[in-house]
Amino acid sequence: ISAVFVTGGLPYSADLMTNKHEVDWSKVPLKLGMTMELCGGIIDAKLSDEEIMQKEVWEECGYDVPVQNFERIITYFYYYLVILSSGAVGIHGNKQTIYYAECTDYMDITKRGETVPEGDMIEVVEMSIPQVRELLGDVSKPIAGNCSLGMFWFLANRVPPGT
């Protein structure tokens, strides 16, 4: 048993937020901003949530997982406070749903990451169960909150005891 996740994102820089200066990317390696994440995408009204997940897993990981293999784990609302440099304050949020699907080598139809849309920076990461546990205990590693939730669910519900 192993778990497949993705890393993605861009490094935070105050310069990027204010557009006051050019960023010297030689001093800010992109790897510094990579966060462990779950596959995901924007909800498209033309597709079911499961079809969107199927598309995202194919694009980001190269697995062709049958849509009926996706199991909804949890749906929740994620809110956070936004404070702009102008002093304006607001609340932003969205609805997130976490799905689980088992993948096999037979479903791996491409070289991983080969189908990633242009402009996206994604790396596929496969981890053993001990590596997942170690990652969850390492506060120095950036992990998206929904990814941590998904990892804990996976360990509690799909990993045999003693593994």
Secondary structure by P-SEA (a helix, b strand, c coil): cbbbbbbbbbbbbcccccccccccccccccccccccccccccccccccaaaaaaaaaaaccccccccccccccbbbbbbbbbbccccccbbbbbbbbbbbbbbcccccccccccccccccbbbbbbbcaaaaaaaaacccccccaaaaaaaaaaaaccccccc
